[in-house]
Amino acid sequence: LPHVSARIFDYDNTLPALRPGDEITLKVKFSSASTKYGEKSDLYFSRNIFAVGYAKGGCVITGRWAGAWLYFPQYASRAVLQAVHGAFPGDTAPFLKALLMGDKTDLYMDGDAYVSMRVSGLVHVVAVSGLHVAFLVGFLLLIMGRNRRSSIVCITLVWLFVVMTGGSPSTVRAGLMQTMLLLAPLLKRENDPFTTLSFALAAILFFSPAEAGSAALQLSFAAMAGIMLFAQPIYDALQNVREGRALPRLRSYACSVLSSSVGAVVFTAPILALRL
C-alpha cells in the first residue's frame, strides 16, 4: 500500500544487514492491533499502528530508494553510537548509548542492569526526553551566546537531534517549544509559554490525531502544564517559609527542584491513577 509506514522488530537477528533506504520483500501474516496479549487495548492505535504482522519466511533486499540520502540523520545516529561503543568499555557503553541517543538495545541485553534501573526508578534517565533537548540548546547558547546566528543553529541541530533519536512525543514537544522560544526574538515577538505549549500539542495532533490516546503524550504535556502553572507559586511559598541568608544558593536550588517536581505531579498523578 502506498504511503503506509511499517516498523520492523528483528528479535532473532535473522534479517540481512539493512541500511536506511533499502527496499525489501518478505511475506507477512497480519492481525488486528486492537488486542495485546489477548486483551483489548488501544496502545497500538494511539501510536497510529492498526495492524501487527509476523514475518513468514526470509527477507530479500530488492533494491535501494533513490532518495536514501534523506536518511542522513539515521546515519549520523549510527555514527554517534559507534563512536560511543569505541570510546567506552563494554560495561559502560550500553548505558551511554541509551542516555545520549535513546538506543536501549544493548541495555536490554544486560538484564541485571536494566532490572536494577527499573527497580530503583532510574530507567527514565535513559529515555530521551525534553531534558535532552533543553541541555542541547543550553549548551549551544552557552558557547555561542544569544544572537540570530545561534538561534538558527540551535533550531537546526534540535530538529536533527529529534529525528536522530526517533521523534518521541516528548522530544517533538520540546523541539517545537524550543523552536518557538528561539523564533520569538528573531520575529520580534514576545514568547508566551502557554501559547508555545498549545501550539506544540496542536501541531502533533494535526499530523497524528491518534496520539491523543498515548500515555507518553498525555504525561509529557500534563507535566509541562503543571510546572508552568504551579512551580513558580510553590517556589515563592517555599522561599517565604523562613527568611534567612544561610546557604542562599543551596536553598534556592532545593526550592526550585521541589517546586518543579510537585508542579509536574499535579496533573500527571490523575492520569497515572486512571491508567493503572
N, C-alpha and C positions, 0 to 999 in steps of 0.2 A: 504494500500500500504506500502511495506517495505521501510525503510529509508526516510520516509516523516514526517516532523515535523508539528505540529499544535499548534497554540496559542489560548487559550480559555479565553473569557471575560465573567464573570458572573455578569451582571449588576443588576439582580434582587435577588441575593443571593439565588438561587434555587438549586445550586449544593450541594452535600453532603460534609462533611469535608474531603477534599482531602489532601494527603501527597505526596511529591515528590517520584515518583516510583510506585504510584498506577496505575493499569490498569483499564480502564473504557470502558463502552459500551453505546452508545447513537445514536439515529437517527438524521441525519443532512441533511438539504437541501442546496445544493451548488449552487453558481452562480459565474460567472467570476469576477475576481478582476480588470478588465480593466476599470470599471466605479466606480465613487464615487459620491454619491448624485445625480445620474442620468446623470453625465457628464464624458466624457473620462478623465482618469487620469492615470499617471504612478507611483503614490505614492506607491501603494502596490507592484508593480513589482520591484521597487527599493529596497524594503525590502525583496525580494525573496518570496513574497506572491502572488500566482497565482489563488487562489480560496477563496471565502468567504462563510462560512457556517452558517446556523442558526439552532439551535437545535429544533427538533420536538419530544417532549416527555421527559421523565425523564432520568437521568443519573444513571447508576448502576456500582458500583465497582466490578469488576470480578476477581481481583487478584492483585498480587504485584510482580514487577520485581525483579529478584534475585540480580541484580546489583544496587539496590536502594541506597546502601551505597555511590555510586559515587556522590550522590546529597548532600553530606555534606556541600558544600558552601551555598546551599539554606537553610539548617537547621541553619547554622551559621548566615545567614542574618536574619532569623526569630528570632533567639535568641537576636540579637542586637536590632531589632525593639521592641521586648517585654521588653527588659531592658530599652529602651528609654521611652516606654509607662509607665513603673512603676516608673521611676525616675523623670519624669517631669509632671507638671499639664496638664489638658486637653486642655488648650488654647495654650500650647507651644509644646507639643509632636508631633502634626501633622507636624509642621514646621521643627522640628529637624529630624524627620523620613525622610522627603524629602531632607533635607540638607545633612544628613550623608549617606543615602543609596539610595536616589532617589525614595523612595516609597511615591508617592503623593496621595495615596488612600484617606487617612483621610483629606488631604488638599483640595481635590476636594469637599469633603462633606461640608466644610466651605466655601460656595460660596462667602460670602462677603470678606473674607481674600484673597481668590485666585484671585478674580476680582481686588481687590486693588493692589495686587502684579503685575498683568498683566498691569494695567493702569500706575503704577509707573515705570515699566520696571525692576522690581526686580525678576520676575519669573525665570529668568535664573540662579539666585543664587541657587535655589533648583534643578537644573538639574545637575546630576552627570556628570562631565566632566574631562578633563585632569588636571584641577586645583586641584581636589581632589587627584589624583594620585601623583601630584607634592608635595602637602602638606604631604602626607603619606610618600613618600621617604625622603623628607626633615626632617621630624620629626624623622624617624628611624636613619638617618645618624647623626642627631644632638646628639642623646643619645648613639649611638653605635660607631660613628666615621667612617672614610672611611678606610675599610680594606676588605680582602677577605671574611671574615665571614659576615660582614654587607651587602656586595653586594649580597651574596647568600640569606640571609634572606629577603632583600628588594625585590628581584626578585620573591621569593616565595609568599610573602604577597601581592605584587602588583597584581599578577595574581589571587590570591584568592579574592582580592577586586574586580577585574574586573568581575569575574564570579558571585560574590555575588550581584553585582549591575546590572546585566543583560547584560553586554557586549555591551554597546552602542559604535558606531563608535569612538566617542571622547575618551572614556576610553581605547578601544583597541589600538587606535593610540598612546595614552600616554603610555600605558603599553609596547608596542613594542619599543617606543623611549627610555623609561627609562631602559628597558632591554638591549638595545644596548649600552646605556651610561654606565651602570654598568658592562657590559661584556667586554668593551674595555680595561680597565686596567687589568682585570683578564687574558685576552688573549694577553696582551702586545701589544695592538693596539691603534692607535690614533682615537678618536671619531670624526666623521665628521657629523655635523648637517644635511646637505642636503642628505647625504647618508642614515642616520638614518631615515629621513622623507620619503625618496623614498622607502626604504625597508618596512616601515610600510604600506605605500599605496599599494605596490606590494603584500604584504602578505594578506592584507584584500581583494583585488580584486581577488587574486588567489583562495581563498576559497569562495568568494561571488562576482562574476563579476557584478551582478545586482546592487550592492551597488554604482556603478559609477553614477547612476541617483539619488542617495539620496542627498537631500539638506543638511542634517546633516553632511555627509561625506565631501561634497564639501566645506562647510563653515569651517569645522574643519581644513582641510588641507590648505585651502586658507589663513585662519587666521595665521597659523603657518608659512607658506611660506612668508607671508608679514612681520611678525615680524622678521624672520631670515634675510630677505633682506634689510629692511628699518629701523628697530628700532635703530640699532647702529648708522648709519649716521645721523638720525634725532636727536638722543641723543647728538651726538658730536656737531651738529649745534646749538642746544639749549644751550649747555654748553658754547659755544663760543660767544653767542649773547652779553653777558655783563659779563665782568670779575669782580669778587668781592669775598670777603671772608665772607659776611654776610650770616648766616644760610646755610653753605655749604651742610649739610646733607639733610635739607629740600629741598634745591634747586635741589640736585641730585635726590632725591626721586620723586619730581614733574616732572622733566625732564624724568625720567625713565618711569613713568606711562603714561605721554603724548606721548612719542615716541612709546611705545608698543601699545597704543590704536590706534594711527594713522597708524602704520605699519599693524595692524590687519585689518583695514578698507580698505586698498588699493585694495586687491583682493576680499574681501567679498562684498563690495559695488556693483560691477558689477553683481555678482551672484544674490544678492537680487533684483537689478533692473530688471533683466531678469525674475525672478520668480514671482515678484509681479504684 
